[in-house]
Amino acid sequence: MVRVPSVSPPRRSSTREQERPGRREYDRRDRPDDRDSKGEYGTYRRDREDERRHRDRRDTGRRDYNGRRDGRPEDNSGSGRRDEPDRERRRNRDENKDRRSERRRSKSRERGGPSRRSASPNQPGSTRPRSDSRTRSKSPPPVDKAKPNFAQSGLLAAATNTVKAVDGTSTVLKYNEPPEARKPALGWRLYVFKGSEQTELLHIHRQSAYLIGRDRTVADITVEHPSCSKQHAVIQHRQVHEKDEFGVPKPAIKPFIIDLESTNGTHVNNDAIPTSRYYELRANDVIKFGQSTREYVLLHDDVA
């Protein structure tokens, strides 16, 4: 029987140490007390500490940025004391601005009331913040002073155009003659017809204007029909300029009629004339007042 010599197994610990030869060296380098800080290992340790501080600052900046983005309050305890003078300066500037604005408002109230742009501080619905300044000037309310009125009141014209009757009553004329009013040179006449019968002959060349109406106090030509107004119309002789056959303007006096805004109007040749405007009359024109059936035919000496 052959005996096999026994072979002892290799030591594992030595094999492992041979497989990982740099482990001890790495562990030896990580130890801070192996060598002095001025040596090779001390430089490596300082580099590691600088890298760690840089990473901490970077993480701190990220946390601050994320906190501001998420709406979390920022920790400014360190910079709060530095910002106190700035806040005090801003507060003083706001107070000075409020004082200036209050002085401007008080001056505007003294000149004639508050401005239209600014809401009144006495209104309950006003949301404008009030100034906390104690130096607010209290100005007295503006006094409403009656200003003189130099406009025409019409009293002088009414007194001039007022006609008093015998019984004490007075009537104000609705019409005033224009500056171009003239007395005519031709003998103008009005022939009054009721149906086919002539009832009256009126000479209208003895003065420059003739008032027609129902009021006997002021009317020059009286009409009795109830549809006519008290001061119905006026026949006015006016001086106008017209051109002759050679194109030379020459003055001429012609008759015009004006309706004084009567109730039923004035008709010339069965056509209603405009109110408050002069309408030129010519020979053989037929005039009617209101709804009266009387006809007034206009003629003058040359035609007659």
ZAKEGU-212366 format. One record per residue (C-alpha): residue in one letter; x, y, z. Coordinates in steps of 0.25 Angstrom, whole numbers, padded with zeros to 4 digits, always signed. Layout:
ZAKEGU-212366
AXYZ ...
This chain:
ZAKEGU-212366
M+0000+0000+0000 V+0006+0013-0005 R+0006+0025+0004 V+0003+0039-0001 P+0010+0050+0005 S+0001+0060+0011 V+0002+0074+0006 S-0002+0085+0015 P-0012+0095+0008 P-0007+0109+0006 R-0010+0120+0016 R-0022+0128+0011 S-0018+0140+0019 S-0005+0142+0012 T-0011+0140-0001 R-0022+0151+0002 E-0011+0160+0006 Q-0004+0157-0007 E-0016+0159-0015 R-0019+0173-0009 P-0006+0179-0006 G-0010+0194-0007 R-0021+0193+0005 R-0011+0195+0016 E-0004+0206+0009 Y-0018+0213+0006 D-0022+0211+0021 R-0009+0216+0025 R-0010+0228+0017 D-0024+0231+0022 R-0019+0232+0036 P-0017+0246+0040 D-0006+0243+0051 D+0003+0235+0042 R+0011+0246+0038 D+0012+0261+0040 S+0002+0270+0034 K+0014+0276+0026 G+0017+0263+0019 E+0010+0256+0007 Y-0002+0251+0015 G-0004+0265+0021 T-0006+0271+0007 Y-0016+0260+0004 R-0024+0263+0016 R-0024+0278+0013 D-0029+0275-0001 R-0040+0266+0005 E-0045+0276+0015 D-0045+0287+0004 E-0053+0278-0005 R-0063+0275+0007 R-0065+0290+0010 H-0067+0293-0005 R-0078+0282-0005 D-0084+0288+0008 R-0085+0302+0002 R-0091+0296-0011 D-0102+0288-0003 T-0105+0300+0005 G-0107+0309-0007 R-0116+0299-0013 R-0125+0298+0000 D-0126+0313+0000 Y-0130+0314-0015 N-0140+0303-0013 G-0146+0309+0000 R-0148+0323-0008 R-0154+0315-0020 D-0164+0308-0011 G-0168+0320-0003 R-0161+0316+0010 P-0156+0328+0019 E-0141+0331+0017 D-0132+0332+0029 N-0127+0346+0028 S-0123+0346+0043 G-0109+0350+0039 S-0112+0361+0029 G-0124+0366+0037 R-0115+0375+0046 R-0109+0380+0033 D-0122+0384+0027 E-0128+0391+0039 P-0122+0405+0034 D-0128+0403+0020 R-0141+0400+0026 E-0141+0412+0035 R-0136+0421+0023 R-0148+0415+0014 R-0158+0418+0026 N-0153+0432+0027 R-0154+0434+0012 D-0169+0429+0012 E-0172+0439+0023 N-0166+0451+0016 K-0174+0447+0004 D-0187+0446+0012 R-0184+0460+0018 R-0182+0466+0004 S-0195+0459-0002 E-0203+0464+0010 R-0198+0478+0008 R-0202+0478-0007 R-0216+0473-0003 S-0217+0484+0007 K-0213+0495-0003 S-0223+0489-0014 R-0234+0490-0003 E-0231+0504-0001 R-0231+0508-0015 G-0244+0502-0018 G-0247+0488-0013 P-0240+0475-0015 S-0235+0470-0028 R-0243+0461-0037 R-0233+0450-0038 S-0232+0448-0023 A-0243+0443-0014 S-0248+0451-0003 P-0242+0446+0011 N-0256+0448+0017 Q-0263+0438+0008 P-0265+0425+0015 G-0263+0417+0003 S-0249+0423+0000 T-0238+0412+0001 R-0226+0422+0000 P-0217+0420+0012 R-0216+0432+0021 S-0203+0438+0025 D-0199+0436+0040 S-0192+0449+0041 R-0196+0458+0052 T-0192+0471+0045 R-0204+0471+0037 S-0209+0485+0034 K-0224+0488+0037 S-0229+0498+0027 P-0242+0504+0028 P-0253+0500+0018 P-0254+0509+0006 V-0264+0520+0006 D-0274+0521-0006 K-0273+0535-0010 A-0284+0540-0020 K-0277+0545-0032 P-0283+0557-0040 N-0291+0553-0053 F-0289+0563-0064 A-0298+0555-0074 Q-0311+0561-0080 S-0322+0559-0071 G-0333+0564-0081 L-0339+0574-0071 L-0334+0586-0079 A-0340+0581-0092 A-0353+0577-0085 A-0354+0591-0079 T-0351+0597-0093 N-0361+0588-0100 T-0372+0589-0089 V-0385+0596-0093 K-0394+0600-0082 A-0409+0601-0085 V-0419+0611-0079 D-0424+0601-0068 G-0410+0599-0063 T-0407+0585-0070 S-0394+0584-0077 T-0390+0576-0089 V-0376+0572-0094 L-0373+0573-0109 K-0368+0560-0115 Y-0361+0568-0127 N-0351+0578-0129 E-0347+0585-0142 P-0334+0582-0148 P-0324+0593-0152 E-0327+0592-0166 A-0341+0596-0164 R-0346+0607-0173 K-0358+0615-0177 P-0363+0611-0191 A-0363+0621-0203 L-0374+0613-0210 G-0388+0614-0205 W-0391+0599-0201 R-0405+0595-0198 L-0413+0583-0193 Y-0426+0580-0199 V-0434+0571-0189 F-0444+0561-0195 K-0454+0552-0188 G-0459+0543-0199 S-0461+0551-0212 E-0464+0564-0204 Q-0454+0575-0200 T-0456+0579-0186 E-0444+0588-0183 L-0432+0595-0189 L-0419+0597-0180 H-0408+0606-0184 I-0394+0600-0179 H-0385+0611-0184 R-0386+0621-0173 Q-0376+0614-0164 S-0365+0604-0165 A-0372+0592-0157 Y-0386+0587-0155 L-0390+0577-0144 I-0401+0568-0146 G-0409+0561-0135 R-0421+0560-0126 D-0415+0569-0115 R-0421+0583-0118 T-0411+0589-0108 V-0399+0586-0117 A-0404+0582-0130 D-0404+0592-0142 I-0413+0583-0150 T-0423+0575-0142 V-0429+0562-0146 E-0441+0556-0139 H-0440+0541-0142 P-0438+0533-0129 S-0428+0524-0137 C-0418+0536-0138 S-0408+0539-0127 K-0408+0552-0119 Q-0395+0556-0126 H-0396+0548-0139 A-0387+0554-0149 V-0379+0566-0154 I-0378+0573-0167 Q-0364+0579-0167 H-0359+0589-0178 R-0344+0587-0179 Q-0333+0593-0187 V-0325+0582-0196 H-0315+0583-0207 E-0318+0577-0220 K-0311+0578-0234 D-0316+0585-0246 E-0315+0581-0260 F-0300+0585-0260 G-0296+0577-0248 V-0295+0590-0239 P-0301+0588-0225 K-0311+0598-0221 P-0320+0600-0208 A-0334+0597-0209 I-0345+0596-0198 K-0354+0584-0199 P-0365+0578-0190 F-0363+0566-0182 I-0372+0558-0173 I-0367+0550-0161 D-0376+0540-0152 L-0374+0542-0137 E-0375+0527-0134 S-0390+0527-0135 T-0399+0516-0131 N-0405+0513-0145 G-0395+0520-0154 T-0395+0530-0166 H-0397+0526-0180 V-0393+0533-0193 N-0400+0529-0205 N-0405+0517-0198 D-0391+0513-0193 A-0387+0513-0179 I-0374+0521-0176 P-0363+0518-0166 T-0364+0524-0152 S-0355+0535-0147 R-0349+0537-0161 Y-0351+0549-0171 Y-0359+0545-0184 E-0359+0555-0195 L-0372+0560-0200 R-0376+0563-0214 A-0387+0570-0221 N-0400+0562-0223 D-0396+0553-0211 V-0408+0547-0203 I-0406+0546-0188 K-0414+0538-0178 F-0412+0538-0163 G-0416+0525-0155 Q-0428+0519-0159 S-0435+0531-0163 T-0442+0532-0177 R-0439+0547-0179 E-0429+0549-0190 Y-0419+0561-0190 V-0414+0565-0204 L-0402+0573-0205 L-0401+0584-0215 H-0394+0597-0217 D-0396+0610-0225 D-0389+0606-0238 V-0397+0593-0239 A-0410+0599-0235 
